[in-house]
């Protein structure tokens, strides 16, 4: 502190001059007189240059507040994490007591999206990984944002993915907040639609829609999107729920394939896939037999 005081005493004339110059610039910047408008422009440029030059210097008061907020948030998150760990332990213990099979962890394979195509009502993605990487037909495909589809067909080094924006795609879903079940599909546009939800059940705009444990191909609790509006279906007890997707298939460049190691899960998925293919064939035959 004494050194700083000695510095001011030694160079007081220069310090006073610098202060007066800055003060004059400040008053010129505030002046509305037309005579000083050119000087105001020069002053503004000068002050802006100084601010940009020293903008990297952190503000200690702002940093102190940010650190306080971050510490408080860290305490809250640590508490929530401890509660989640405790709940997970209790859940696993209850499943053991009930004789239920433990839920398997996701095994993810990263892949790059190298192609995007639309054929009629079918929107397809091509991945840079295939059977040689362990990918099989029917496996779920997702991003860090949420679900985008499932594997439709594979080759040695590539996979074709059927996106959620597909009229043939149906996904068992539920509302995360109230655990209300429904069936998600696509009927055109940039929105997904959940059906088979009674009007009396608790569903609101802003609720998160996730995959259900009843889904054959997709792991449960994978985010799909957020409810943006609800419309009653005329002459029925149900309503249509419009969902904005969390991950749009045509706006992503990288994804993850959920690999299934469980033999029973693979058998279940294969059985469901076979049933869907048979139903599709019957539907196509019925359409062909209809008289024109």
C-alpha positions as CSV (number, residue, x, y, z in Angstrom):
1,X,0.0,0.0,0.0
2,X,2.9,2.4,0.9
3,X,4.5,1.7,-2.5
4,X,1.3,2.6,-4.3
5,X,1.0,5.8,-2.2
6,X,4.6,6.7,-3.0
7,X,3.9,6.1,-6.7
8,X,1.0,8.6,-6.7
9,X,3.0,11.2,-4.8
10,X,6.0,10.8,-7.2
11,X,3.9,11.0,-10.4
12,X,0.9,13.1,-9.1
13,X,1.0,15.5,-12.0
14,X,0.7,12.7,-14.5
15,X,-2.0,10.9,-12.5
16,X,-4.0,14.1,-12.2
17,X,-3.6,14.8,-16.0
18,X,-4.7,11.3,-16.9
19,X,-7.7,11.6,-14.6
20,X,-8.8,15.0,-16.1
21,X,-8.4,13.7,-19.6
22,X,-10.7,10.7,-18.9
23,X,-13.1,13.0,-17.1
24,X,-13.2,15.4,-20.1
25,X,-13.8,12.4,-22.4
26,X,-16.6,11.3,-20.2
27,X,-18.4,14.7,-20.2
28,X,-17.9,15.0,-24.0
29,X,-19.6,11.6,-24.4
30,X,-22.5,12.8,-22.4
31,X,-22.8,16.1,-24.2
32,X,-25.6,16.6,-26.7
33,X,-24.1,19.6,-28.4
34,X,-23.6,19.3,-32.1
35,X,-20.2,20.9,-31.9
36,X,-18.7,18.0,-30.0
37,X,-20.4,15.2,-32.0
38,X,-17.1,14.4,-33.9
39,X,-15.3,14.3,-30.6
40,X,-18.0,12.1,-29.1
41,X,-17.5,9.6,-31.9
42,X,-13.7,9.6,-31.3
43,X,-14.3,9.3,-27.6
44,X,-16.7,6.4,-28.0
45,X,-14.2,4.5,-30.2
46,X,-11.4,5.2,-27.7
47,X,-13.3,4.1,-24.7
48,X,-14.6,1.0,-26.5
49,X,-11.1,0.1,-27.5
50,X,-9.9,0.4,-23.9
51,X,-12.8,-1.7,-22.7
52,X,-12.1,-4.5,-25.2
53,X,-8.4,-4.4,-24.4
54,X,-9.0,-4.9,-20.7
55,X,-12.2,-7.0,-20.9
56,X,-10.2,-10.2,-20.2
57,X,-9.6,-9.0,-16.6
58,X,-12.1,-10.8,-14.4
59,X,-14.4,-8.8,-12.1
60,X,-13.7,-10.0,-8.5
61,X,-17.2,-9.1,-7.3
62,X,-18.9,-11.1,-10.2
63,X,-16.5,-14.0,-9.7
64,X,-17.3,-14.1,-5.9
65,X,-21.0,-14.2,-6.6
66,X,-20.6,-16.9,-9.3
67,X,-18.5,-19.0,-6.9
68,X,-21.1,-18.7,-4.2
69,X,-23.9,-19.7,-6.6
70,X,-21.9,-22.7,-7.8
71,X,-21.1,-23.8,-4.3
72,X,-24.8,-23.7,-3.4
73,X,-25.7,-25.6,-6.6
74,X,-23.0,-28.1,-5.9
75,X,-24.5,-28.8,-2.5
76,X,-28.0,-29.3,-3.9
77,X,-26.7,-31.6,-6.7
78,X,-24.6,-33.6,-4.1
79,X,-27.7,-34.1,-2.0
80,X,-29.8,-35.2,-5.0
81,X,-27.0,-37.6,-6.1
82,X,-27.0,-39.2,-2.6
83,X,-30.7,-39.6,-2.6
84,X,-30.6,-41.2,-6.1
85,X,-27.9,-43.6,-5.0
86,X,-29.9,-44.5,-1.9
87,X,-33.1,-45.0,-4.0
88,X,-31.2,-47.1,-6.5
89,X,-29.9,-49.4,-3.7
90,X,-33.4,-49.7,-2.2
91,X,-34.8,-50.5,-5.6
92,X,-32.3,-53.2,-6.3
93,X,-32.9,-54.7,-2.8
94,X,-36.6,-54.8,-3.4
95,X,-36.2,-56.4,-6.8
96,X,-34.1,-59.1,-5.2
97,X,-36.7,-59.7,-2.5
98,X,-39.4,-59.9,-5.2
99,X,-37.3,-62.2,-7.3
100,X,-37.2,-59.8,-10.3
101,X,-34.4,-59.9,-12.7
102,X,-31.9,-57.0,-12.3
103,X,-32.1,-54.3,-15.1
104,X,-29.1,-54.5,-17.4
105,X,-26.9,-51.5,-18.1
106,X,-26.9,-50.0,-21.5
107,X,-24.0,-50.9,-23.8
108,X,-23.6,-48.1,-26.3
109,X,-21.7,-48.1,-29.6
110,X,-20.9,-44.7,-31.2
111,X,-21.6,-44.3,-34.9
112,X,-21.5,-41.6,-37.4
113,X,-24.6,-40.8,-39.6
114,X,-23.3,-40.9,-43.2
115,X,-26.6,-40.7,-45.1
116,X,-30.1,-39.4,-44.8
117,X,-32.9,-40.4,-47.2
118,X,-36.7,-40.0,-47.4
119,X,-38.7,-42.6,-49.4
120,X,-42.4,-41.6,-49.2
121,X,-43.4,-41.9,-45.6
122,X,-40.2,-43.6,-44.6
123,X,-37.3,-41.5,-43.2
124,X,-34.0,-43.5,-43.1
125,X,-30.5,-42.8,-41.7
126,X,-27.4,-44.7,-42.7
127,X,-24.8,-45.4,-40.0
128,X,-21.0,-46.0,-40.4
129,X,-21.2,-49.2,-38.4
130,X,-22.8,-52.6,-39.1
131,X,-22.8,-56.3,-38.3
132,X,-19.0,-56.4,-37.9
133,X,-19.4,-53.9,-34.9
134,X,-22.1,-56.0,-33.3
135,X,-25.2,-54.2,-34.6
136,X,-28.3,-56.2,-35.3
137,X,-31.7,-55.5,-36.8
138,X,-34.1,-54.0,-34.2
139,X,-31.6,-52.4,-32.0
140,X,-32.4,-48.9,-30.6
141,X,-30.6,-45.8,-31.9
142,X,-30.3,-42.7,-29.8
143,X,-28.3,-39.5,-29.2
144,X,-27.4,-37.7,-26.0
145,X,-30.7,-35.8,-26.4
146,X,-33.0,-38.8,-26.8
147,X,-34.3,-41.6,-29.1
148,X,-34.2,-41.3,-32.8
149,X,-35.2,-44.7,-34.1
150,X,-34.2,-48.4,-34.5
151,X,-32.0,-50.4,-36.8
152,X,-34.0,-51.6,-39.9
153,X,-31.3,-53.6,-41.8
154,X,-27.6,-54.2,-41.6
155,X,-24.6,-55.1,-43.7
156,X,-21.0,-55.7,-42.8
157,X,-20.0,-52.1,-42.4
158,X,-23.2,-50.1,-42.5
159,X,-26.7,-50.0,-40.9
160,X,-30.0,-48.5,-42.1
161,X,-32.0,-46.9,-39.3
162,X,-35.7,-46.4,-39.4
163,X,-36.4,-43.0,-37.7
164,X,-39.3,-42.0,-35.5
165,X,-40.6,-39.9,-38.3
166,X,-42.1,-42.9,-40.0
167,X,-45.7,-43.9,-40.4
168,X,-45.0,-47.5,-39.7
169,X,-43.1,-46.8,-36.4
170,X,-45.0,-47.3,-33.1
171,X,-43.3,-46.9,-29.7
172,X,-44.7,-47.7,-26.3
173,X,-44.2,-44.5,-24.2
174,X,-45.2,-43.0,-20.9
175,X,-45.4,-39.5,-19.3
176,X,-42.4,-39.3,-17.0
177,X,-44.2,-37.2,-14.4
178,X,-47.4,-39.2,-14.0
179,X,-46.4,-42.6,-15.6
180,X,-49.4,-42.5,-18.0
181,X,-48.9,-44.9,-20.9
182,X,-49.6,-44.3,-24.5
183,X,-48.5,-45.2,-28.1
184,X,-46.3,-42.8,-30.0
185,X,-46.4,-42.5,-33.8
186,X,-45.9,-40.0,-36.6
187,X,-48.6,-38.6,-39.0
188,X,-46.5,-36.0,-40.9
189,X,-44.9,-32.7,-40.0
190,X,-42.3,-32.0,-37.4
191,X,-44.3,-33.3,-34.4
192,X,-44.8,-36.8,-32.9
193,X,-48.2,-37.8,-31.6
194,X,-49.2,-39.9,-28.6
195,X,-52.5,-41.7,-28.7
196,X,-54.6,-44.0,-26.5
197,X,-54.4,-41.6,-23.6
198,X,-57.8,-41.0,-21.8
199,X,-58.9,-37.4,-21.3
200,X,-59.3,-37.9,-17.6
201,X,-55.7,-38.7,-16.9
202,X,-53.2,-36.1,-15.7
203,X,-51.2,-34.9,-18.7
204,X,-49.9,-31.3,-19.2
205,X,-48.0,-29.2,-21.7
206,X,-44.3,-29.3,-20.9
207,X,-44.4,-32.9,-19.6
208,X,-41.5,-35.2,-20.7
209,X,-42.3,-38.3,-22.8
210,X,-40.0,-41.3,-22.3
211,X,-39.9,-44.9,-23.6
212,X,-41.9,-47.4,-21.6
213,X,-40.7,-50.6,-20.0
214,X,-43.3,-52.4,-22.2
215,X,-41.3,-51.5,-25.3
216,X,-39.8,-54.4,-27.0
217,X,-37.0,-52.7,-28.9
218,X,-36.2,-49.7,-26.8
219,X,-34.8,-49.5,-23.3
220,X,-37.0,-47.8,-20.8
221,X,-36.7,-44.2,-19.6
222,X,-35.1,-42.9,-22.9
223,X,-36.3,-39.3,-23.5
224,X,-38.4,-38.8,-26.7
225,X,-39.6,-35.3,-26.4
226,X,-41.8,-32.7,-24.6
227,X,-45.5,-32.2,-24.9
228,X,-46.4,-29.0,-26.7
229,X,-50.2,-29.2,-26.9
230,X,-53.2,-31.5,-26.3
231,X,-56.3,-31.9,-28.5
232,X,-59.4,-33.9,-27.7
233,X,-60.4,-36.6,-30.3
234,X,-64.0,-36.0,-31.3
235,X,-66.6,-38.6,-30.1
236,X,-64.0,-40.5,-28.0
237,X,-62.7,-40.7,-24.5
238,X,-59.2,-40.1,-25.7
239,X,-57.0,-37.1,-26.8
240,X,-54.1,-36.6,-29.1
241,X,-50.9,-35.4,-27.5
242,X,-48.4,-33.5,-29.7
243,X,-44.7,-34.0,-28.8
244,X,-41.7,-31.9,-29.9
245,X,-38.9,-34.5,-30.4
246,X,-35.8,-34.1,-28.1
247,X,-33.6,-35.3,-30.9
248,X,-34.7,-34.7,-34.5
249,X,-33.3,-37.5,-36.7
250,X,-32.5,-35.1,-39.6
251,X,-30.6,-32.6,-37.4
252,X,-28.0,-35.0,-35.8
253,X,-24.7,-36.2,-37.2
254,X,-23.6,-38.7,-34.5
255,X,-25.6,-41.3,-32.6
256,X,-25.3,-44.4,-30.3
257,X,-26.6,-47.9,-30.9
258,X,-27.8,-49.7,-27.8
259,X,-26.3,-53.2,-28.1
260,X,-28.2,-56.1,-26.5
261,X,-26.1,-58.8,-25.0
262,X,-29.0,-60.5,-23.1
263,X,-30.1,-63.6,-24.9
264,X,-33.7,-63.4,-23.7
265,X,-33.9,-59.7,-24.7
266,X,-32.6,-60.6,-28.2
267,X,-35.1,-63.5,-28.4
268,X,-38.0,-61.2,-27.3
269,X,-37.0,-58.5,-29.9
270,X,-36.7,-61.1,-32.7
271,X,-40.1,-62.5,-31.9
272,X,-41.7,-59.1,-32.0
273,X,-39.9,-58.2,-35.2
274,X,-41.1,-61.4,-36.8
275,X,-44.7,-60.6,-35.7
276,X,-44.5,-57.1,-37.2
277,X,-43.2,-58.4,-40.5
278,X,-46.0,-60.9,-40.8
279,X,-48.6,-58.2,-40.0
280,X,-47.1,-55.9,-42.6
281,X,-47.3,-58.7,-45.2
282,X,-50.9,-59.4,-44.4
283,X,-51.7,-55.6,-44.6
284,X,-50.0,-55.4,-48.0
285,X,-51.9,-58.4,-49.3
286,X,-55.2,-57.0,-48.1
287,X,-54.5,-53.7,-49.9
288,X,-53.7,-55.6,-53.2
289,X,-56.9,-57.7,-53.0
290,X,-59.2,-54.6,-52.5
291,X,-61.2,-53.9,-55.7
292,X,-60.3,-50.7,-57.5
